[in-house]
Each structure stands twice: as structure tokens, then as C-alpha cells.
């Protein structure tokens, strides 16, 4: 409930910022249109027919968003290593049992961006490197126990457990943008490669007990096995893909405002999606 309230407040603040920017940017566009005899600003095309976006640019941004982490298979590779060549693993795929849950967290962040635009009339294409520092944390643990009629004349009790946590501290994207300029505004879409850094801690364990239930006399012996394996990765590199939408608004002489939504999905031991909204300010050189 608290996180939802914060997100609502952030959305309200962003809408107010955008409204103010739209009013100010529209006023600047109208003012420039009423003064055709003055020298053209660096943010305008010759003749006042549009806005110049071509060139290098740099900026800063603040963000707020959520992370969805799925820990269902976070300990799978650890269990595969623990149960390598174990008969019940080969027969029942114990390491594939889902042992964790899903978590959702919200947090804020800050960062920057830099890129270069190519402009062809009103069409704008570009490449950009975008970075955000935040703190998205999630954790989950779970266990399962089953009785298996395997191998022959044995009743096997199998118990698995897994616990994992993940904290994404830095993330960003190398993206390709495509936009369309009209007046002082440039809405755009983008897609690219997502990159990040995360601290990931995982532990998995198993217990097996084979009870002889046959009729052989004397009976065959019972036997058991167990094991635990942990993996701690600090500043672990994660990667995936990125996509999103945004709008840039030229304010004055190369200075522009930005509003954006970005979706990132990472391939990692913990399946992670981060979705953020951003407000930023940049300058085109």
C-alpha cells in the first residue's frame, strides 16, 4: 500500500512536470513562430520549419519503478550439480521442482544518458547509452518433499530446499531510437540491449532416504544421502533486452526535457524484469 501511494505521488509529480513543460515549450514554439525575422535558435531548423535534434547530447534523469523477480528456478543449477548421477534425479528430475516464489518491489533511482541523433527532415534516428543507479531487492525460499516408489523394493523420501536473494544496484541499456519531430516535440520508441550489475546469493540442499520395503530375507539395507551447495556472486554482470517509449521536448537553444518509460528483462539465475518511468533534462550540443 505504501509503495502504491509513492508510485501514485510520483505519477502526479511527473504529470505536473510534463504539463508545465508542455505549456512552456508550446509558448516558446509560438514565440519563435511570431518572430521570423530574428536569428534562428540552435534548436530550430532554418526557416523555422522544425527543430534540430541532430548531434551529440547528454543529460540526467530521475526514475521510479518496480522490479519483478521470479525465484522458481533460482536453485536449479545448484541442485543439478548436487544430484549429478543420482538415480532418482535421472528418473524424476528433482532439480526441476519449483522451490521459490515471485517478489515485487518498488524503488527510485537516478542516472544519466548520452547519445547521438541523425536527422532526416522530421525523422530522427539515434543511438544512446542510458544508465540508472537504484536498489531493487528481492528474496525467496521454498522446499518440497515427496515419496517415490523407486528404485525397485525401495520407498525413497526426497526433500529439496532453496533460498535466494538478488539486489540490482546498477542497470541501463544500449539502445537504438527512432522518433519523429513536430514543433518542439519528438516522441520516440527504442529497443536495445539491457545490462546491469547485481549481488546474487543462492543456497540449495537435498536429503534422500532410501527405505527397503521388499521381502528379501535378510532385508537389504536402508541408505541415505544429503548435500548443500551455495553460490554468492557480488557485482555479477547480468544482461537481457530493453524497450520503451518516450518524448523529448526542446525548450530553448539545445536544452530539452524528457519523459520516458523503459522495460528491461534480464537473463540471470533469477528471472528479473525492471520497469521504470523517468523524467530528465538534457542538452544537445
C-alpha positions in Angstrom: 0.0 0.0 0.0 2.8 2.4 0.9 4.7 1.6 -2.4 1.5 2.1 -4.4 1.0 5.5 -2.7 4.6 6.5 -3.6 4.1 5.4 -7.2 0.9 7.5 -7.4 2.7 10.5 -6.0 5.5 10.1 -8.4 3.0 9.8 -11.3 1.2 13.0 -10.2 4.5 14.9 -9.9 5.6 13.7 -13.3 2.3 14.8 -14.9 2.7 18.2 -13.3 6.2 18.5 -14.6 5.1 17.5 -18.1 2.2 19.9 -18.1 4.5 22.7 -17.1 7.0 21.7 -19.8 4.3 21.4 -22.4 2.9 24.9 -21.6 6.4 26.4 -21.5 7.6 24.6 -24.7 4.4 25.5 -26.6 4.9 29.1 -25.6 8.5 29.0 -26.8 7.4 27.5 -30.1 4.6 30.1 -30.6 7.0 32.9 -29.7 9.6 31.7 -32.2 6.9 31.4 -34.9 5.8 35.0 -34.3 9.3 36.4 -34.7 10.5 35.1 -38.1 13.0 38.0 -38.7 15.1 37.1 -35.6 18.2 34.9 -35.9 17.2 31.2 -35.7 18.0 29.4 -32.4 20.3 26.4 -32.4 17.4 24.3 -31.6 15.5 25.2 -34.8 15.8 24.2 -38.4 16.4 27.0 -40.9 13.3 28.8 -41.8 11.6 27.8 -38.6 10.2 24.6 -40.2 11.1 22.3 -37.3 13.5 21.5 -34.5 17.1 20.4 -34.9 17.8 17.2 -33.0 20.9 16.1 -34.8 24.1 16.0 -32.9 25.6 14.8 -29.6 23.5 15.2 -26.4 23.9 14.4 -22.7 21.5 14.6 -19.7 20.5 13.4 -16.3 17.3 11.7 -15.1 15.4 10.6 -12.0 13.3 7.4 -12.1 10.8 5.4 -10.1 9.7 1.9 -10.9 9.2 -1.7 -9.9 11.1 -5.0 -10.2 9.5 -8.4 -10.6 11.8 -11.3 -9.6 10.9 -15.0 -10.2 12.9 -17.3 -7.9 11.2 -20.5 -9.1 14.3 -22.0 -10.8 16.9 -19.9 -9.0 18.5 -23.0 -7.4 18.1 -25.4 -10.3 21.7 -25.4 -11.5 23.0 -25.9 -7.9 20.7 -28.9 -7.4 21.8 -30.4 -10.8 25.3 -30.3 -9.6 24.5 -31.8 -6.2 22.4 -34.6 -7.7 24.6 -35.4 -10.6 24.4 -39.1 -11.4 21.9 -39.8 -8.6 19.3 -42.4 -9.7 16.2 -40.5 -8.6 17.4 -37.3 -10.2 17.8 -39.1 -13.5 14.4 -40.7 -13.2 12.2 -37.9 -11.7 14.2 -34.6 -12.5 14.2 -33.5 -8.9 16.2 -30.4 -9.7 13.4 -29.1 -11.9 10.9 -28.9 -8.9 9.8 -25.2 -8.4 11.1 -24.1 -5.0 10.8 -20.3 -4.9 8.2 -17.7 -5.4 7.8 -14.3 -7.0 8.5 -10.9 -5.4 7.7 -7.3 -6.5 9.5 -4.2 -5.1 9.4 -0.5 -5.9 12.2 2.0 -5.6 13.6 5.2 -7.0 16.8 5.8 -8.9 18.9 8.4 -10.7 21.3 8.4 -13.6 22.2 9.9 -16.9 22.2 9.4 -20.7 24.3 10.3 -23.7 23.9 9.7 -27.4 23.9 11.0 -30.9 21.0 11.7 -33.2 20.8 11.6 -37.0 18.0 13.7 -38.6 16.4 13.3 -42.0 13.8 16.1 -42.3 11.4 15.2 -39.5 12.6 11.7 -38.9 15.2 11.3 -36.1 17.3 8.1 -35.6 19.9 7.7 -32.9 21.9 5.6 -30.6 22.0 6.1 -26.8 23.7 4.8 -23.7 21.4 5.0 -20.7 22.3 4.4 -17.0 20.4 4.2 -13.7 21.6 3.6 -10.2 18.9 2.1 -7.9 18.3 -0.5 -5.4 15.9 -3.3 -6.4 16.0 -6.2 -3.9 14.1 -9.4 -3.7 14.4 -12.7 -1.8 12.5 -16.0 -1.6 12.9 -19.5 -0.2 11.0 -22.7 -0.6 11.0 -26.5 -0.2 9.3 -29.7 -1.4 9.2 -33.2 -0.1 7.9 -36.3 -1.9 7.8 -40.1 -1.5 9.0 -42.0 -4.5 8.5 -45.8 -5.3 12.0 -46.0 -6.7 14.2 -48.0 -7.1 12.6 -51.4 -7.0 11.7 -52.6 -3.5 12.6 -49.2 -2.0 10.4 -46.3 -0.8 12.5 -43.1 -1.2 11.8 -39.9 0.7 13.2 -36.9 -1.2 13.4 -33.4 0.3 14.7 -30.3 -1.5 15.2 -26.7 -0.3 16.4 -23.5 -1.9 16.8 -19.9 -0.8 17.9 -17.0 -2.9 18.2 -13.2 -2.9 19.1 -10.7 -5.6 19.8 -6.9 -5.4 20.1 -5.0 -8.6 22.1 -1.8 -8.0 23.0 -0.6 -11.4 21.4 -1.1 -14.8 21.0 0.5 -18.2 20.7 -0.1 -21.9 22.5 0.5 -25.1 19.6 1.4 -27.3 18.6 2.4 -30.9 16.0 5.2 -31.1 13.5 6.2 -33.8 11.5 9.4 -33.4 9.5 12.0 -35.3 9.9 15.7 -34.8 7.0 18.0 -34.9 7.2 21.5 -33.5 9.3 21.4 -30.3 8.3 17.8 -29.6 9.9 14.4 -30.5 8.1 11.2 -29.5 10.2 8.2 -29.9 10.5 4.4 -29.4 13.6 2.4 -28.7 15.0 -1.1 -28.4 18.3 -2.5 -27.4 20.5 -4.5 -25.1 19.9 -4.3 -21.3 22.9 -4.5 -18.9 23.2 -4.5 -15.2 25.0 -5.4 -12.0 23.6 -7.4 -9.2 24.5 -9.1 -6.0 23.1 -12.7 -6.1 23.2 -15.2 -3.2 21.8 -18.7 -3.5 21.8 -21.9 -1.4 20.3 -25.3 -2.3 20.2 -28.6 -0.4 18.8 -32.1 -0.6 18.1 -35.0 1.7 17.4 -38.5 0.4 16.4 -41.6 2.5 16.0 -45.0 0.8 13.9 -47.4 2.9 13.8 -51.0 1.9 10.2 -52.3 1.6 10.9 -55.6 -0.2 10.5 -59.2 1.2 14.1 -60.4 0.9 15.5 -62.1 4.0 17.6 -60.8 5.4 16.4 -57.4 4.1 18.6 -55.1 2.1 20.0 -52.1 4.0 18.5 -48.7 4.1 20.7 -45.8 2.9 20.7 -42.0 2.7 22.4 -39.0 1.2 22.4 -35.3 1.6 24.2 -32.2 0.5 24.3 -28.4 0.4 25.8 -26.0 -2.1 25.9 -22.2 -2.1 26.9 -19.6 -4.7 27.5 -15.9 -3.8 28.1 -13.6 -6.7 28.9 -9.9 -5.9 28.6 -7.3 -8.7 27.5 -10.1 -11.0 27.0 -8.9 -14.7 23.5 -9.5 -16.0 22.2 -8.8 -19.4 19.0 -9.0 -21.5 16.9 -6.8 -23.7 15.3 -3.4 -23.4 12.5 -1.5 -25.0 10.3 1.5 -24.3 8.7 4.8 -25.3 9.4 8.4 -24.5 9.1 12.0 -25.6 11.7 14.8 -25.8 10.7 18.4 -25.7 13.1 21.2 -26.9 12.8 24.2 -24.5 15.5 26.6 -25.6 18.7 26.7 -27.5 19.5 22.9 -27.3 18.0 22.4 -23.8 15.3 19.8 -23.7 13.1 17.9 -21.2 12.4 14.2 -21.3 9.7 11.8 -20.1 10.2 8.1 -20.6 9.0 4.5 -19.8 11.6 1.7 -20.1 11.1 -2.1 -19.8 14.1 -4.3 -19.1 14.2 -8.1 -18.9 17.4 -9.8 -17.6 18.6 -13.3 -18.2 20.1 -14.4 -14.9 19.8 -17.2 -12.2 16.8 -15.1 -11.0 14.5 -14.1 -13.8 14.1 -10.3 -13.4 12.0 -7.6 -15.0 12.5 -3.9 -14.2 10.0 -1.3 -15.4 10.6 2.4 -14.7 9.3 5.8 -15.6 11.7 8.7 -15.8 11.9 12.4 -16.0 15.0 14.0 -17.3 16.7 17.1 -18.7 19.3 17.1 -21.5 21.4 19.4 -23.7 22.1 18.9 -27.4 25.5 20.3 -28.5 
